[in-house]
Amino acid sequence: MIARPAERLHVEVVSSDPFARGAARGERLRDTIAGGIAGYDRFFRLGGIGPQQVRDDAERALDVIDAFRPHARAEIEGIAHGAGVDVWRIAALNARTEILARSATVPPGECSTIVRRTAGAAGTFGIQTWDWHVELSPYWHTLESRGGTRDVVGLTEHGILGKIGINSAGLALHFNILGHRRDGVGGVPMHVLAAVVLEEAGSVSEAVEIVRGAPIASSGSFALFDPSEAVLLDLSPEGVFAVDSDPGTLVRTNHFLSPAPAAGEKAWLYQPDSGERYDLIRERLTHTALPQSPDDLVGLLVSGEGEAALTCLPDTSRGTALGRPGHGRPRTGHEHGPRPGRHTGRFRVTALAPPRGTARLGHRIRYAVNSSQHWTLPLRLF
């Protein structure tokens, strides 16, 4: 059994210099980042991607990042310096999605996201499950980064600039991976783009402008929302597409919702799982009262007996190699003790709720590491 940490690492950095922010992050990760690097080395190897190819792809990605946002490259270099590892190693972590696009063995089962807009006191809020490989469970952390254009709180994997979070302007970002047949290295890595958006954008419209201005050679979805606006984007080598959906409730799993990129989708990676999860969420929203707070969203992302695996725990007895998921069942909110999951990751629930009216209110990120235990991390940005 791969145990999760007794306490999740929280990293706080403060500097107007991106290299210094990165170095501070790297210093906090110095004792553990080797495990995350080794985990991805194994995934690359199982996917048939050799060490030299990984390094070449990482260095190419780093050049693209430098041309797009030199400060993002500087922060990556700072992380490498602080952690005492080669820069290309940190670049490979940040481009892991794009490098793994060379492999057809990434297992199904990923993320499920809901963003809800209300007229009540809660305003707009979102929730997401992040289901990834159990081997990497010890190698992610919560982050509070100050000193850039915007202050940011969120969670990400060790060495990776960003993933899911909220900034001091009240802009929130949920991030789901998608798959297109043209995916590869050559654009800004999705994780780096998410970090840039959170650091720079002061609103949904500014975030969309940043995304549309980025060279993109891989796929993902950003669910972006602030106190007054929300949008769901399909990002792919085909372009950036705003999804035509119910403006009050946005739902995303791991397949394209826009026709153009959907025509080139790697359906074998995420289907039928992604469609089943999407349909389950939509069905629940149809037959229950519409959520009015982040707490109301949690139950919508808990799987019941025989249902699509919105949430799961790993069945490590079956092995967790890429392309060989376990064959257990999803964990329900009423069970206690370990249960096998359909996929190889450990689910985490992340709830984001931007403040209304002022960015000086506390930002909350709540995450759960199983369906019966929840932690709340209050972070104040000023």
C-alpha positions as CSV (number, residue, x, y, z in Angstrom):
1,M,0.0,0.0,0.0
2,I,1.3,3.5,-0.9
3,A,0.6,5.7,2.1
4,R,-0.3,9.3,1.7
5,P,1.5,11.9,3.9
6,A,0.2,12.4,7.4
7,E,0.2,16.1,6.7
8,R,0.0,17.6,3.2
9,L,2.8,19.9,2.4
10,H,1.9,23.6,2.1
11,V,4.4,25.8,0.3
12,E,4.4,29.6,0.9
13,V,6.7,31.9,-1.2
14,V,6.9,35.6,-1.4
15,S,9.1,37.5,-3.9
16,S,8.7,39.9,-6.9
17,D,11.5,38.0,-8.6
18,P,10.3,34.8,-10.4
19,F,13.6,33.0,-10.1
20,A,13.6,33.7,-6.3
21,R,10.0,32.5,-6.0
22,G,10.9,29.3,-7.8
23,A,14.1,28.8,-5.7
24,A,12.0,29.1,-2.5
25,R,9.6,26.5,-3.9
26,G,12.4,24.2,-4.9
27,E,14.0,24.4,-1.4
28,R,10.8,23.3,0.2
29,L,10.6,20.4,-2.2
30,R,14.2,19.4,-2.1
31,D,13.7,16.3,0.1
32,T,10.8,14.9,-1.8
33,I,10.9,16.0,-5.5
34,A,13.1,13.1,-6.5
35,G,10.2,10.7,-5.9
36,G,7.9,12.7,-8.3
37,I,10.6,12.7,-10.9
38,A,11.2,9.0,-10.5
39,G,7.4,8.4,-10.9
40,Y,7.2,10.2,-14.2
41,D,10.4,8.6,-15.4
42,R,8.6,5.3,-14.9
43,F,5.5,6.5,-16.7
44,F,7.6,7.8,-19.6
45,R,9.4,4.4,-19.8
46,L,6.2,2.4,-19.7
47,G,4.8,4.6,-22.4
48,G,7.8,3.7,-24.6
49,I,9.4,7.2,-24.4
50,G,13.1,7.0,-24.0
51,P,15.2,9.2,-21.6
52,Q,16.8,11.2,-24.5
53,Q,13.4,11.9,-26.0
54,V,12.1,13.1,-22.7
55,R,15.0,15.5,-22.3
56,D,14.7,16.7,-25.9
57,D,11.0,17.4,-25.4
58,A,11.6,19.1,-22.1
59,E,14.2,21.4,-23.5
60,R,12.0,22.2,-26.5
61,A,9.1,23.0,-24.2
62,L,11.4,25.2,-22.1
63,D,12.2,27.3,-25.2
64,V,8.6,27.7,-26.0
65,I,7.9,28.8,-22.4
66,D,10.7,31.3,-22.7
67,A,9.3,32.9,-25.8
68,F,5.8,33.1,-24.4
69,R,6.6,34.2,-20.8
70,P,10.3,34.5,-19.8
71,H,9.2,34.8,-16.1
72,A,7.7,31.3,-16.2
73,R,11.0,29.9,-17.5
74,A,12.8,31.8,-14.7
75,E,10.5,30.3,-12.1
76,I,11.1,26.8,-13.5
77,E,14.9,27.4,-13.4
78,G,14.5,28.7,-9.8
79,I,12.7,25.5,-8.7
80,A,15.5,23.4,-10.2
81,H,18.1,25.5,-8.4
82,G,16.3,25.3,-5.1
83,A,15.7,21.6,-5.4
84,G,19.2,20.8,-6.6
85,V,18.2,19.1,-9.9
86,D,18.8,19.8,-13.6
87,V,16.5,22.4,-15.2
88,W,15.4,20.0,-17.9
89,R,14.0,17.7,-15.1
90,I,11.7,20.4,-13.9
91,A,10.8,21.3,-17.5
92,A,9.8,17.7,-18.1
93,L,7.5,17.7,-15.1
94,N,5.8,20.9,-16.4
95,A,5.5,19.3,-19.9
96,R,4.5,15.9,-18.6
97,T,1.1,16.0,-20.3
98,E,2.6,16.9,-23.6
99,I,5.4,14.3,-23.4
100,L,2.9,11.6,-22.4
101,A,0.9,12.4,-25.5
102,R,3.5,10.3,-27.3
103,S,2.1,7.3,-25.3
104,A,-1.1,5.4,-25.9
105,T,-1.0,3.8,-22.5
106,V,-2.3,6.5,-20.2
107,P,-5.2,4.9,-18.4
108,P,-8.8,6.4,-18.5
109,G,-10.3,8.2,-15.5
110,E,-9.2,11.7,-14.7
111,C,-11.1,14.8,-13.5
112,S,-14.7,15.9,-13.1
113,T,-15.6,19.5,-12.6
114,I,-18.7,21.5,-11.9
115,V,-19.0,25.3,-11.8
116,R,-22.2,26.9,-10.5
117,R,-23.4,30.5,-10.8
118,T,-26.0,31.7,-8.4
119,A,-27.7,34.9,-7.5
120,G,-27.4,34.2,-3.8
121,A,-24.7,35.1,-1.3
122,A,-22.4,32.3,-2.4
123,G,-22.1,33.8,-5.9
124,T,-20.1,31.6,-8.3
125,F,-18.2,28.6,-7.1
126,G,-16.7,25.4,-8.4
127,I,-15.6,21.9,-7.4
128,Q,-13.4,19.3,-9.0
129,T,-12.1,15.8,-8.5
130,W,-8.6,15.1,-9.5
131,D,-8.0,11.4,-10.1
132,W,-4.4,10.6,-10.9
133,H,-1.8,7.9,-10.4
134,V,-1.5,6.6,-6.8
135,E,2.3,6.4,-7.1
136,L,2.3,10.2,-7.2
137,S,0.0,10.7,-4.1
138,P,2.9,11.9,-1.9
139,Y,4.1,14.4,-4.5
140,W,1.6,17.2,-4.6
141,H,1.1,20.2,-2.3
142,T,-0.9,23.3,-1.7
143,L,0.7,26.6,-2.7
144,E,0.5,30.2,-1.7
145,S,2.6,32.3,-4.0
146,R,2.9,36.1,-3.6
147,G,4.8,38.7,-5.5
148,G,3.8,38.2,-9.1
149,T,1.2,40.3,-10.9
150,R,-1.4,38.4,-8.8
151,D,-1.1,36.4,-5.6
152,V,-2.2,32.8,-6.1
153,V,-3.4,30.0,-3.9
154,G,-3.9,26.5,-5.3
155,L,-2.7,23.0,-5.5
156,T,-0.2,21.5,-7.9
157,E,2.3,18.6,-8.2
158,H,5.9,18.9,-7.0
159,G,7.9,20.9,-9.5
160,I,4.9,22.0,-11.6
161,L,4.2,25.7,-11.7
162,G,0.4,25.4,-11.4
163,K,-2.8,23.4,-11.8
164,I,-5.9,24.5,-9.9
165,G,-6.3,27.7,-8.0
166,I,-7.7,31.2,-7.3
167,N,-5.9,34.5,-7.5
168,S,-6.1,37.7,-5.6
169,A,-8.3,39.3,-8.3
170,G,-11.0,36.6,-7.6
171,L,-10.3,34.6,-10.7
172,A,-10.6,30.8,-10.3
173,L,-9.4,28.1,-12.6
174,H,-10.3,24.4,-12.8
175,F,-8.1,22.3,-15.2
176,N,-9.1,19.0,-16.9
177,I,-7.0,17.1,-19.4
178,L,-8.4,16.3,-22.9
179,G,-6.9,14.3,-25.6
180,H,-6.5,15.1,-29.4
181,R,-4.7,13.1,-32.0
182,R,-2.4,16.0,-32.8
183,D,-1.3,16.6,-29.2
184,G,2.4,16.9,-28.6
185,V,5.3,19.1,-27.6
186,G,5.7,22.5,-29.4
187,G,3.3,24.8,-27.6
188,V,3.0,26.2,-24.1
189,P,2.5,23.2,-21.7
190,M,-1.1,23.2,-20.3
191,H,0.1,23.3,-16.7
192,V,2.4,26.3,-17.4
193,L,-0.5,28.1,-19.2
194,A,-2.7,27.5,-16.2
195,A,-0.1,29.0,-13.9
196,V,0.4,32.1,-16.2
197,V,-3.4,32.7,-16.3
198,L,-3.6,32.6,-12.5
199,E,-0.6,34.8,-12.1
200,E,-1.6,37.5,-14.6
201,A,-5.4,37.6,-15.3
202,G,-7.7,39.9,-13.4
203,S,-10.9,38.6,-14.8
204,V,-12.4,35.8,-17.0
205,S,-12.1,38.0,-20.1
206,E,-8.4,38.7,-19.4
207,A,-7.8,35.0,-18.9
208,V,-9.4,34.1,-22.2
209,E,-7.3,36.7,-23.9
210,I,-4.1,35.1,-22.5
211,V,-5.2,31.7,-23.5
212,R,-6.0,32.8,-27.1
213,G,-2.7,34.4,-27.4
214,A,-0.7,31.3,-26.4
215,P,0.8,28.9,-28.9
216,I,-1.0,25.6,-28.1
217,A,0.0,22.1,-29.3
218,S,-1.8,20.0,-26.7
219,S,-5.2,19.8,-25.2
220,G,-7.0,20.7,-22.0
221,S,-10.0,22.4,-20.5
222,F,-10.0,25.5,-18.4
223,A,-13.2,26.3,-16.4
224,L,-12.6,30.0,-15.6
225,F,-14.8,32.0,-13.3
226,D,-14.8,35.2,-11.3
227,P,-17.5,36.8,-9.2
228,S,-19.5,37.9,-12.2
229,E,-18.6,35.6,-15.2
230,A,-17.9,32.0,-16.0
231,V,-16.7,30.3,-19.1
232,L,-15.7,26.7,-20.1
233,L,-12.9,26.4,-22.7
234,D,-11.8,23.6,-25.0
235,L,-8.1,24.0,-25.7
236,S,-6.5,21.9,-28.5
237,P,-4.1,22.1,-31.5
238,E,-7.3,22.9,-33.5
239,G,-7.7,26.2,-31.5
240,V,-9.5,27.6,-28.4
241,F,-13.3,27.1,-28.2
242,A,-15.8,28.5,-25.7
243,V,-18.2,25.7,-25.0
244,D,-21.9,26.5,-25.6
245,S,-23.5,25.3,-22.4
246,D,-25.9,26.2,-19.6
247,P,-24.5,29.5,-18.3
248,G,-25.7,28.7,-14.8
249,T,-24.0,25.3,-14.4
250,L,-20.8,24.3,-16.3
251,V,-19.9,20.6,-16.3
252,R,-16.6,19.1,-17.5
253,T,-15.0,15.7,-17.5
254,N,-12.4,14.6,-20.1
255,H,-13.8,14.8,-23.5
256,F,-14.3,17.7,-25.9
257,L,-17.6,19.5,-25.9
258,S,-16.9,21.5,-29.1
259,P,-17.4,19.8,-32.5
260,A,-14.2,20.9,-34.2
261,P,-11.7,19.4,-31.7
262,A,-14.0,16.5,-30.9
263,A,-13.5,15.3,-34.5
264,G,-9.9,14.6,-33.7
265,E,-10.3,13.3,-30.2
266,K,-8.4,10.4,-28.8
267,A,-11.6,8.8,-27.8
268,W,-9.9,5.5,-26.8
269,L,-8.1,7.3,-23.9
270,Y,-11.1,8.7,-22.0
271,Q,-14.2,7.0,-23.3
272,P,-16.6,5.6,-22.4
273,D,-15.5,6.6,-18.9
274,S,-15.6,10.4,-19.5
275,G,-19.0,10.3,-21.1
276,E,-20.4,8.2,-18.3
277,R,-19.2,10.6,-15.7
278,Y,-20.5,13.6,-17.6
279,D,-23.9,12.0,-18.0
280,L,-24.1,11.0,-14.3
281,I,-23.4,14.6,-13.2
282,R,-25.9,16.0,-15.7
283,E,-28.6,13.5,-14.5
284,R,-28.0,14.4,-10.9
285,L,-28.3,18.1,-11.7
286,T,-31.6,17.4,-13.5
287,H,-33.1,15.5,-10.6
288,T,-31.9,17.4,-7.6
289,A,-32.3,21.0,-6.4
290,L,-29.6,23.1,-8.0
291,P,-26.6,23.7,-5.7
292,Q,-26.5,27.0,-3.8
293,S,-23.1,26.6,-2.1
294,P,-19.8,24.7,-2.6
295,D,-20.9,22.3,0.1
296,D,-24.0,21.4,-2.0
297,L,-21.6,20.3,-4.8
298,V,-19.7,17.6,-2.9
299,G,-22.4,15.0,-3.1
300,L,-22.7,15.4,-6.8
301,L,-19.1,14.1,-7.2
302,V,-19.4,11.0,-5.0
303,S,-20.0,7.7,-6.8
304,G,-22.6,5.3,-5.6
305,E,-22.7,1.5,-6.1
306,G,-22.6,0.6,-9.8
307,E,-22.2,4.3,-10.9
308,A,-19.6,5.9,-13.1
309,A,-16.4,6.5,-11.1
310,L,-16.5,10.2,-10.2
311,T,-14.5,9.3,-7.1
312,C,-12.3,6.3,-6.4
313,L,-9.5,4.9,-4.3
314,P,-6.7,2.8,-5.7
315,D,-6.7,-1.0,-5.7
316,T,-3.0,-1.4,-5.3
317,S,-3.2,-5.1,-5.0
318,R,-3.9,-5.2,-8.8
319,G,-0.9,-3.0,-9.7
320,T,-0.9,0.5,-11.0
321,A,1.1,0.3,-14.2
322,L,0.0,2.6,-17.0
323,G,-2.6,0.9,-19.1
324,R,-3.5,-1.6,-16.4
325,P,-6.1,-0.1,-14.2
326,G,-7.6,-1.9,-11.3
327,H,-11.1,-3.4,-11.6
328,G,-12.7,-2.7,-8.3
329,R,-15.6,-0.3,-7.7
330,P,-15.9,3.3,-6.9
331,R,-16.1,4.3,-3.2
332,T,-19.3,5.7,-1.9
333,G,-19.8,8.4,0.7
334,H,-21.2,5.9,3.2
335,E,-18.3,3.5,3.3
336,H,-15.4,3.5,5.7
337,G,-12.0,1.8,5.2
338,P,-10.2,1.1,1.9
339,R,-12.1,0.0,-1.1
340,P,-10.7,-0.7,-4.6
341,G,-11.3,1.9,-7.3
342,R,-11.8,1.5,-11.0
343,H,-8.7,3.5,-11.8
344,T,-5.2,3.9,-10.5
345,G,-5.5,7.3,-8.8
346,R,-6.7,8.6,-5.5
347,F,-9.5,11.1,-5.8
348,R,-9.3,14.6,-4.4
349,V,-12.1,17.1,-4.2
350,T,-11.1,20.7,-4.7
351,A,-13.7,23.4,-4.0
352,L,-13.0,27.0,-5.2
353,A,-15.1,30.0,-4.2
354,P,-13.9,33.5,-5.3
355,P,-14.9,36.4,-3.0
356,R,-17.7,38.7,-4.1
357,G,-17.1,42.4,-4.3
358,T,-13.5,42.6,-3.1
359,A,-10.3,40.6,-3.6
360,R,-9.3,41.3,0.0
361,L,-11.5,38.6,1.4
362,G,-10.0,35.2,2.4
363,H,-9.8,32.6,-0.4
364,R,-10.7,29.1,0.6
365,I,-9.5,25.9,-1.0
366,R,-10.9,22.7,0.4
367,Y,-9.7,19.4,-0.7
368,A,-10.6,15.8,0.3
369,V,-8.5,12.7,0.1
370,N,-11.4,10.4,0.5
371,S,-15.2,10.7,0.7
372,S,-15.5,10.8,4.5
373,Q,-12.6,13.1,5.4
374,H,-12.4,16.7,4.4
375,W,-9.9,19.4,5.2
376,T,-10.3,23.2,4.8
377,L,-7.3,25.4,4.1
378,P,-8.1,29.1,4.7
379,L,-5.6,31.3,2.8
380,R,-5.7,35.1,3.0
381,L,-4.3,37.1,0.1
382,F,-3.7,40.9,0.6
